[in-house]
Amino acid sequence: MFRKFLPIVAVSFVLSACNARVHQIDLEPQTAQVTVHLSNFSITQDDYPTTRATQDVSDYTGVKCLVLAFFKPDGTQVQKLTQLRSDPSTYTTFGLFSCNLPLGTYTVVALGCGYMDGDVLTLTSPTQAAYETDFSRETFSAVGPIELTSSQPFDLQLELDRISSKLNIKSTDNRPQGIRQIRTIYTAGSKSFNPTTGLATDNLGFTITNNPSSADDQPISVISYPFLTSDEQTMDITIQTLDAQGQVVSSFLVKDVPFRRNRITTLSGSLFSTPVSTSSFQLETAWLEPVTVNF
């Protein structure tokens, strides 16, 4: 799923090369210029009905950060490049990288993700990456081998697949002025993932806290992106409402919430009105459509 290397069909962007130089020209290793096009993202239409099945990275604005890295067979990272959509220098170059590499065999890792100021995404190997800050984001990945056998320019086009799941929490009632945040507690899954398999690297769960963007006295909708330990995974989710001091006002436990990679699970119900018991939760589990949990 994550090793898609396609022939070049178009040249659309360019990024300046990062070349390591030494003073004695006759000692320089032979290198090849590698150009990598991150121009297509596979998007499952059933899960994200407002997007095409395959979209150019310049069109799909959900991807705001691109990371490209090359690793030697022993795991040593040789090169890592990053592009931010918000960087003015990438307005016409977002999605294409170019750099010089010594001849040899490498594993190339490409990641595309949502991004906000302050996010930290670490990539340490083809099998280990993690969001180190509060939020994980919508994430795409492609991993595979390349072999440079001559100094001729080498062109490569990568197609990235979405590897994250998505949770959307929607209230059917209005948020009162005293509620400022929504906390989501995952009992499983992770913010760390394996770029090669697209699966979580642990199953410890995590907690995130959202600041709803809607106005007071309006329904809220908050989202988060877990990584799963398998294509399908079931876990308990706790939803808490917090006041301005960060104190818990109400807490709801939703048991056995189904998730699937590259699928949207929606929890929808009354968060701010009369409390409901966990026995009132109902699940809809048709995977070809977004999964809705009413409470």
Buried (B, 14 or more C-beta within 10 A) or exposed (E): BBEBBEEEEEEBBEBEBEEEEEEEEEEEEEBBBBBBBBBBBBBBEBBBEEBEEEBBBBEBEBBBBBBBBBBEEEEEBBBBBBBBBEEEEBEEBBBBBBBBBBBBEBBBBBBBBBBEEEBEBEBEBBBBBBBEEBBBBBBBBBBBEBEBEEEEEBBBBBBBBBBBBBBBBBBEBBBEEEBBBBBBBBBBBBBBBBBBBBBBBBBEBBEBBBEBEEEEEEBBBBBBBBBBBEBBBBBBBBBBBBEEEEEEBEEBBBBEBBBBBBBBBBBBBBBBEEEEEEEEBEBEBEEEEBBBBBB
